[in-house]
């Protein structure tokens, strides 16, 4: 890590003023230099021996080829530990079982990750599972930092600047260019230092136990499979009718199969805009499809036969097989429909939202970290039947815990929801909620 830039020579007072006004120094070099890429078993075993003999937590990061590849696999794993230094491991060079020495060396250590939910799936896919972890992004959220990207936290908390010009490169590229490797190594260079600073803030703010519970829950994190993922096609709202929706679904599924087979991101096969254009026009042959305005992309002509087959399938599908206009869900309806379907539930939600916003502001953290929005909606749409205050408080706490809320969240939010349920039964309709209420289930809008 480089030291802050030297103050300009000359008048000491001028130099001090200039140093005070100067921007944080960039993090330009690695304190130990750039290590060689580990892509052989002897090199991996040698580093794992140093890693196991090191002390303190292990900073870990992974690079995927998002935007280029279909899979979310790791194409580079970076590690750093006191006494072991930094390692850049090429997981593509190893079968998963041959990474066992790394898993063994990490056993029992605390992992430091930034945005753990992004990296844990690809790390577990290569046999690496945390026994303890600290998520610097989540710590920043709990502490109320307005921006929690790694570069921003490093700058605001530690006073250094990280370069981010290689953040969106294709990490499946081989050989990996040296500037990319330097960028990747810098991402773990300061994670231990950042972890220590944020841990001190958590202790000082009384949020250390909150963080401990959140990090413990993250250890078993698994990505939730998307239900009817085709409904996330950008611009699909312009498609009319269930037949058009069937065309979107058929084209999306055909594209997804091609993308998975080629291991490229689906948008590189056919963009969403082309799917929507074809679903609107519903052409019946290759010539008409390729002449459709807005139908474009690398795979538009190459896979024209597949697209026509998908459109034909949608056009000939029985009415009973066409997709519903609204997505299937096992949860409550969208909040915008609550007032019509259940006015009392709508009052509960409005009262709770107002109180939750005030509580989040008081505790200096985002409202979505105070409680997962889906948990809030589920609890208020079908609350416990009892209205005896003590029994209701217990039932609400049990319901939140069953959904997955952490104990610290139940302790803070349980009384808020209990009060909202009791008040909504007796109070008149509130003023219209100024907060957006058309978020999809599971979104960040509470």
C-alpha positions as CSV (number, residue, x, y, z in Angstrom):
1,X,0.0,0.0,0.0
2,X,1.4,3.4,-0.8
3,X,1.7,6.2,1.7
4,X,-0.3,9.4,1.3
5,X,1.3,11.8,-1.2
6,X,4.0,14.0,0.2
7,X,3.1,17.6,1.0
8,X,4.5,20.2,-1.4
9,X,7.8,21.8,-0.3
10,X,8.0,25.5,0.7
11,X,6.1,27.4,3.4
12,X,5.1,24.9,6.2
13,X,1.7,26.5,6.7
14,X,1.0,26.5,2.9
15,X,2.2,22.8,2.8
16,X,0.0,21.9,5.7
17,X,-3.0,23.6,4.1
18,X,-2.4,21.9,0.8
19,X,-2.0,18.5,2.4
20,X,-5.3,19.1,4.3
21,X,-7.1,20.0,1.1
22,X,-5.5,17.2,-1.0
23,X,-7.7,14.3,-2.0
24,X,-7.0,10.9,-0.5
25,X,-3.9,9.3,-2.0
26,X,-4.5,6.6,-4.7
27,X,-3.6,3.0,-3.8
28,X,-1.1,2.6,-6.6
29,X,1.2,-0.2,-5.6
30,X,1.1,-3.5,-3.7
31,X,3.1,-3.6,-0.5
32,X,4.6,-7.0,-1.4
33,X,4.6,-6.6,-5.2
34,X,2.4,-8.7,-7.6
35,X,2.6,-12.4,-6.9
36,X,2.7,-15.0,-9.6
37,X,-0.6,-16.5,-10.7
38,X,-1.1,-19.9,-9.0
39,X,-2.1,-22.4,-11.7
40,X,-0.1,-25.5,-10.7
41,X,-0.5,-27.9,-7.8
42,X,3.0,-27.4,-6.4
43,X,2.4,-23.6,-6.3
44,X,-1.0,-24.1,-4.7
45,X,0.3,-26.5,-2.0
46,X,3.2,-24.1,-1.2
47,X,0.9,-21.1,-0.7
48,X,-1.6,-23.2,1.3
49,X,1.2,-24.1,3.7
50,X,1.9,-20.4,4.2
51,X,-1.8,-19.6,4.5
52,X,-2.3,-22.2,7.2
53,X,0.7,-20.9,9.1
54,X,-0.5,-17.3,8.9
55,X,-2.3,-15.4,11.5
56,X,-5.6,-13.5,11.7
57,X,-8.5,-13.4,9.3
58,X,-8.2,-14.1,5.6
59,X,-9.3,-11.5,3.0
60,X,-11.0,-13.2,0.1
61,X,-12.4,-11.9,-3.2
62,X,-13.4,-13.6,-6.4
63,X,-13.7,-12.4,-10.0
64,X,-16.5,-13.6,-12.3
65,X,-17.2,-12.9,-15.9
66,X,-20.5,-11.2,-15.5
67,X,-21.8,-9.7,-18.7
68,X,-19.7,-12.2,-20.7
69,X,-20.4,-15.7,-19.5
70,X,-23.6,-17.6,-18.6
71,X,-22.2,-19.2,-15.6
72,X,-21.4,-17.4,-12.4
73,X,-18.2,-19.4,-11.8
74,X,-15.1,-17.9,-10.3
75,X,-12.3,-17.1,-12.8
76,X,-9.9,-15.8,-10.2
77,X,-9.7,-16.1,-6.4
78,X,-7.7,-13.6,-4.4
79,X,-6.5,-14.2,-0.8
80,X,-4.4,-12.3,1.7
81,X,-3.4,-13.2,5.3
82,X,-0.9,-11.8,7.6
83,X,2.2,-14.0,7.4
84,X,1.1,-15.5,4.1
85,X,0.9,-12.5,1.8
86,X,-1.4,-12.3,-1.2
87,X,-2.2,-15.1,-3.6
88,X,-4.0,-15.1,-6.9
89,X,-5.4,-18.5,-7.6
90,X,-6.7,-19.5,-11.1
91,X,-9.5,-21.9,-10.2
92,X,-10.0,-22.8,-13.9
93,X,-6.6,-24.6,-13.8
94,X,-7.9,-27.1,-11.2
95,X,-10.6,-29.7,-10.8
96,X,-12.6,-28.9,-7.7
97,X,-11.1,-31.8,-5.7
98,X,-7.6,-30.5,-6.4
99,X,-8.5,-27.3,-4.6
100,X,-8.9,-29.3,-1.4
101,X,-5.6,-28.0,0.1
102,X,-7.0,-24.5,-0.1
103,X,-10.2,-25.5,1.6
104,X,-8.2,-27.2,4.4
105,X,-6.0,-24.2,4.9
106,X,-9.0,-22.0,5.2
107,X,-10.8,-24.2,7.7
108,X,-11.5,-22.4,11.0
109,X,-10.4,-19.0,9.7
110,X,-12.5,-15.8,9.5
111,X,-13.2,-14.8,6.0
112,X,-13.3,-11.1,5.1
113,X,-15.5,-10.5,2.1
114,X,-17.1,-7.5,0.5
115,X,-20.7,-8.1,-0.6
116,X,-20.5,-11.7,0.4
117,X,-23.7,-12.7,-1.3
118,X,-22.0,-12.0,-4.7
119,X,-19.0,-14.2,-4.0
120,X,-20.2,-17.0,-1.8
121,X,-22.0,-18.9,-4.5
122,X,-19.0,-19.1,-6.8
123,X,-16.7,-19.9,-3.9
124,X,-18.9,-22.7,-2.6
125,X,-19.0,-24.1,-6.1
126,X,-15.3,-24.8,-5.9
127,X,-15.5,-26.3,-2.5
128,X,-14.8,-23.3,-0.3
129,X,-17.1,-22.8,2.7
130,X,-16.7,-20.2,5.4
131,X,-16.8,-21.2,9.1
132,X,-16.8,-17.5,10.1
133,X,-17.0,-14.3,8.1
134,X,-17.1,-10.6,8.1
135,X,-18.8,-8.7,5.3
136,X,-17.4,-5.2,4.9
137,X,-20.3,-4.1,2.7
138,X,-23.0,-5.2,5.1
139,X,-21.0,-3.7,8.0
140,X,-21.1,-0.4,6.1
141,X,-24.9,-0.7,5.7
142,X,-25.4,-1.4,9.4
143,X,-23.3,1.6,10.2
144,X,-25.3,3.9,8.0
145,X,-22.6,4.7,5.4
146,X,-24.5,6.3,2.5
147,X,-22.3,4.5,-0.1
148,X,-20.9,1.0,0.6
149,X,-19.0,0.1,-2.6
150,X,-15.5,-1.2,-1.8
151,X,-13.7,1.7,-3.4
152,X,-15.9,4.3,-1.6
153,X,-15.6,2.6,1.8
154,X,-11.8,2.3,1.4
155,X,-11.7,6.0,0.6
156,X,-14.1,7.3,3.3
157,X,-12.9,5.0,6.1
158,X,-9.2,4.5,5.3
159,X,-8.4,7.5,3.2
160,X,-7.0,5.6,0.2
161,X,-8.3,5.5,-3.4
162,X,-8.8,2.3,-5.3
163,X,-8.6,2.2,-9.1
164,X,-11.7,0.5,-10.6
165,X,-10.9,0.7,-14.3
166,X,-10.9,-3.1,-14.7
167,X,-14.0,-3.9,-12.7
168,X,-16.1,-4.9,-15.8
169,X,-13.5,-6.8,-17.8
170,X,-13.9,-10.4,-19.0
171,X,-12.2,-12.4,-16.3
172,X,-12.5,-15.6,-18.4
173,X,-9.8,-14.2,-20.7
174,X,-6.6,-16.2,-20.7
175,X,-3.8,-15.3,-20.1
176,X,-5.0,-12.6,-17.7
177,X,-3.2,-9.3,-18.3
178,X,-0.9,-8.0,-15.6
179,X,-2.8,-4.8,-15.0
180,X,-5.9,-6.9,-14.3
181,X,-4.1,-9.0,-11.8
182,X,-2.7,-5.9,-10.1
183,X,-6.3,-4.5,-9.8
184,X,-7.5,-7.8,-8.4
185,X,-4.7,-8.1,-5.9
186,X,-5.4,-4.5,-4.6
187,X,-9.0,-5.6,-3.7
188,X,-7.7,-7.8,-0.9
189,X,-4.8,-5.5,0.0
190,X,-6.8,-3.4,2.4
191,X,-9.7,-5.7,3.4
192,X,-8.1,-6.7,6.7
193,X,-7.5,-3.0,7.6
194,X,-11.0,-2.1,6.5
195,X,-12.5,-4.9,8.5
196,X,-10.7,-3.7,11.7
197,X,-11.9,-0.1,11.2
198,X,-15.5,-1.1,10.6
199,X,-15.4,-3.6,13.5
200,X,-14.3,-0.7,15.8
201,X,-17.2,1.4,14.5
202,X,-19.7,-1.4,15.1
203,X,-18.5,-1.8,18.7
204,X,-18.6,2.0,19.3
205,X,-22.2,2.2,17.9
206,X,-23.5,-0.8,19.8
207,X,-24.1,-2.7,16.6
208,X,-21.5,-5.4,16.9
209,X,-24.0,-8.0,17.9
210,X,-26.3,-7.1,15.0
211,X,-23.4,-7.6,12.7
212,X,-22.4,-10.9,14.3
213,X,-26.0,-12.2,13.7
214,X,-26.0,-11.0,10.1
215,X,-22.6,-12.5,9.3
216,X,-23.6,-15.8,10.9
217,X,-26.7,-16.0,8.8
218,X,-24.6,-15.3,5.7
219,X,-22.6,-18.4,6.2
220,X,-25.5,-20.5,4.9
221,X,-26.5,-18.1,2.1
222,X,-27.8,-19.7,-1.1
223,X,-29.1,-17.9,-4.1
224,X,-32.9,-18.2,-4.4
225,X,-33.9,-19.7,-7.7
226,X,-35.9,-17.2,-9.8
227,X,-39.5,-18.2,-10.4
228,X,-40.6,-17.3,-14.0
229,X,-37.4,-15.5,-14.6
230,X,-38.5,-14.7,-18.2
231,X,-40.9,-12.1,-16.7
232,X,-37.8,-9.9,-15.9
233,X,-37.3,-9.3,-19.7
234,X,-36.7,-5.6,-20.0
235,X,-39.5,-3.8,-21.8
236,X,-42.0,-6.7,-21.5
237,X,-44.6,-4.3,-20.3
238,X,-45.1,-3.2,-23.9
239,X,-46.2,-6.7,-24.9
240,X,-50.0,-7.1,-25.0
241,X,-52.1,-10.2,-24.4
242,X,-51.3,-13.6,-23.1
243,X,-50.3,-14.8,-26.5
244,X,-47.6,-12.1,-26.6
245,X,-46.4,-13.2,-23.1
246,X,-46.2,-16.7,-24.4
247,X,-43.9,-15.5,-27.2
248,X,-41.7,-13.7,-24.7
249,X,-41.5,-16.8,-22.6
250,X,-40.7,-19.1,-25.6
251,X,-38.0,-16.8,-27.0
252,X,-36.5,-16.3,-23.5
253,X,-36.3,-20.0,-22.9
254,X,-34.8,-20.7,-26.3
255,X,-32.2,-18.0,-25.8
256,X,-31.4,-19.3,-22.3
257,X,-30.7,-22.7,-23.6
258,X,-28.4,-21.4,-26.3
259,X,-26.6,-19.1,-23.8
260,X,-26.1,-22.0,-21.4
261,X,-24.7,-24.3,-24.1
262,X,-22.3,-21.6,-25.3
263,X,-21.6,-20.2,-21.8
264,X,-22.2,-16.7,-22.9
265,X,-24.5,-14.1,-21.2
266,X,-28.0,-14.3,-22.8
267,X,-28.0,-10.7,-23.9
268,X,-25.0,-11.5,-26.2
269,X,-27.2,-14.0,-28.0
270,X,-30.3,-11.9,-28.4
271,X,-31.0,-8.7,-26.5
272,X,-34.2,-8.2,-24.6
273,X,-35.3,-5.5,-27.0
274,X,-35.3,-8.0,-29.8
275,X,-37.4,-10.5,-27.8
276,X,-40.0,-7.8,-27.1
277,X,-40.1,-6.7,-30.8
278,X,-40.7,-10.2,-32.0
279,X,-43.3,-10.8,-29.3
280,X,-45.1,-7.7,-30.4
281,X,-45.0,-8.5,-34.1
282,X,-45.5,-12.3,-33.9
283,X,-43.9,-13.0,-37.3
284,X,-44.6,-16.5,-38.7
285,X,-41.6,-17.2,-40.9
286,X,-37.9,-16.4,-41.1
287,X,-38.1,-13.6,-43.6
288,X,-40.8,-11.8,-41.6
289,X,-38.9,-12.2,-38.4
290,X,-35.6,-10.8,-39.7
291,X,-37.6,-7.9,-41.3
292,X,-39.2,-7.1,-37.9
293,X,-38.1,-3.6,-36.8
294,X,-36.1,-3.9,-33.6
295,X,-35.2,-7.5,-34.0
296,X,-31.4,-7.5,-33.9
297,X,-28.4,-8.9,-32.2
298,X,-25.5,-11.3,-32.8
299,X,-27.8,-14.3,-32.8
300,X,-30.8,-12.8,-34.6
301,X,-30.0,-14.4,-38.0
302,X,-27.7,-17.2,-36.8
303,X,-30.5,-18.8,-34.7
304,X,-33.4,-17.6,-36.8
305,X,-34.8,-21.1,-37.1
306,X,-34.9,-21.4,-33.2
307,X,-36.7,-18.1,-32.8
308,X,-39.3,-19.0,-35.5
309,X,-39.9,-22.4,-33.8
310,X,-40.4,-20.6,-30.4
311,X,-42.8,-18.1,-32.0
312,X,-44.7,-20.9,-33.7
313,X,-45.0,-22.8,-30.4
314,X,-46.5,-19.7,-28.8
315,X,-48.8,-19.0,-31.7
316,X,-50.2,-22.6,-31.7
317,X,-50.4,-23.0,-27.9
318,X,-53.7,-23.9,-26.4
319,X,-55.4,-21.1,-24.5
320,X,-55.1,-23.0,-21.2
321,X,-51.4,-23.2,-21.6
322,X,-50.8,-19.5,-22.0
323,X,-49.1,-17.7,-19.1
324,X,-51.1,-15.6,-16.7
325,X,-50.8,-11.8,-17.0
326,X,-49.5,-11.5,-13.5
327,X,-46.7,-13.6,-12.0
328,X,-47.5,-16.5,-9.7
329,X,-46.5,-15.9,-6.0
330,X,-47.1,-17.5,-2.7
331,X,-46.9,-14.2,-1.0
332,X,-49.2,-11.2,-0.5
333,X,-50.4,-9.1,-3.5
334,X,-48.5,-6.0,-4.5
335,X,-49.0,-3.2,-1.9
336,X,-50.8,-1.0,-4.4
337,X,-53.7,-3.6,-4.4
338,X,-54.0,-3.8,-0.6
339,X,-56.4,-0.9,-0.2
340,X,-58.9,-2.6,-2.5
341,X,-58.4,-6.1,-1.3
342,X,-58.1,-5.5,2.4
343,X,-58.3,-1.9,3.7
344,X,-57.3,-2.8,7.2
345,X,-54.1,-4.5,5.9
346,X,-53.4,-1.4,3.9
347,X,-53.7,0.7,7.1
348,X,-51.3,-1.7,8.9
349,X,-48.8,-1.4,6.1
350,X,-49.0,2.4,6.0
351,X,-48.6,2.7,9.8
352,X,-45.7,0.3,9.9
353,X,-43.9,1.9,7.0
354,X,-44.0,5.3,8.7
355,X,-42.8,3.9,12.0
356,X,-40.1,1.8,10.3
357,X,-38.7,4.8,8.4
358,X,-38.5,6.7,11.7
359,X,-36.8,3.8,13.4
360,X,-34.3,3.3,10.6
361,X,-33.4,7.0,10.7
362,X,-33.0,6.9,14.4
363,X,-30.7,3.8,14.2
364,X,-28.8,5.1,11.2
365,X,-29.2,2.3,8.8
366,X,-31.3,1.6,5.6
367,X,-34.9,0.5,6.3
368,X,-34.4,-2.6,4.2
369,X,-31.6,-3.8,6.6
370,X,-33.9,-3.2,9.5
371,X,-36.2,-5.9,8.1
372,X,-36.4,-7.7,4.8
373,X,-39.4,-6.0,2.9
374,X,-41.0,-9.3,2.1
375,X,-41.0,-10.3,5.7
376,X,-42.8,-7.0,6.6
377,X,-45.5,-7.6,3.9
378,X,-46.1,-11.2,4.8
379,X,-46.5,-10.5,8.5
380,X,-48.9,-7.6,8.0
381,X,-51.0,-9.2,5.2
382,X,-51.8,-12.2,7.4
383,X,-51.1,-11.2,11.0
384,X,-51.7,-13.4,14.0
385,X,-55.4,-13.6,15.0
386,X,-55.0,-12.5,18.6
387,X,-55.3,-8.9,19.6
388,X,-54.3,-9.3,23.2
389,X,-51.2,-7.1,23.2
390,X,-48.8,-9.5,25.0
391,X,-49.9,-12.5,23.0
392,X,-49.8,-10.6,19.8
393,X,-46.3,-9.4,20.5
394,X,-45.1,-13.0,21.0
395,X,-46.9,-14.2,17.9
396,X,-45.4,-11.4,15.8
397,X,-42.0,-12.2,17.1
398,X,-42.5,-15.9,16.3
399,X,-43.7,-15.1,12.8
400,X,-40.7,-12.9,12.0
401,X,-38.3,-15.5,13.4
402,X,-40.0,-18.2,11.3
403,X,-39.5,-16.1,8.1
404,X,-35.8,-15.7,8.9
405,X,-35.5,-12.4,10.7
406,X,-32.5,-12.2,13.0
407,X,-33.1,-11.7,16.8
408,X,-31.9,-8.1,16.8
409,X,-34.4,-7.3,14.0
410,X,-37.2,-9.1,15.9
411,X,-36.4,-7.1,19.0
412,X,-36.5,-3.8,17.2
413,X,-39.2,-4.3,14.7
414,X,-41.6,-6.7,16.6
415,X,-43.0,-3.9,18.7
416,X,-43.5,-1.6,15.7
417,X,-45.5,-4.3,13.8
418,X,-47.5,-5.2,16.9
419,X,-48.5,-1.5,17.3
420,X,-49.4,-1.2,13.6
421,X,-51.7,-4.2,13.8
422,X,-53.5,-2.9,16.9
423,X,-53.8,0.6,15.6
424,X,-55.0,-0.4,12.1
425,X,-58.1,-2.1,13.6
426,X,-59.4,1.1,15.2
427,X,-57.9,4.1,13.2
428,X,-59.5,5.5,10.1
429,X,-57.8,5.2,6.7
430,X,-54.5,7.1,6.7
431,X,-53.5,9.7,4.1
432,X,-52.1,8.1,0.9
433,X,-48.6,6.7,1.4
434,X,-46.1,8.8,-0.4
435,X,-43.7,5.9,-0.7
436,X,-43.7,3.8,-3.9
437,X,-45.9,0.8,-3.4
438,X,-45.5,-1.0,-6.7
439,X,-42.4,-2.9,-6.0
440,X,-42.2,-6.5,-6.9
441,X,-42.3,-9.1,-4.1
442,X,-38.8,-9.5,-2.6
443,X,-37.6,-6.1,-3.8
444,X,-35.9,-3.6,-1.6
445,X,-38.9,-1.4,-1.2
446,X,-40.3,-1.9,2.3
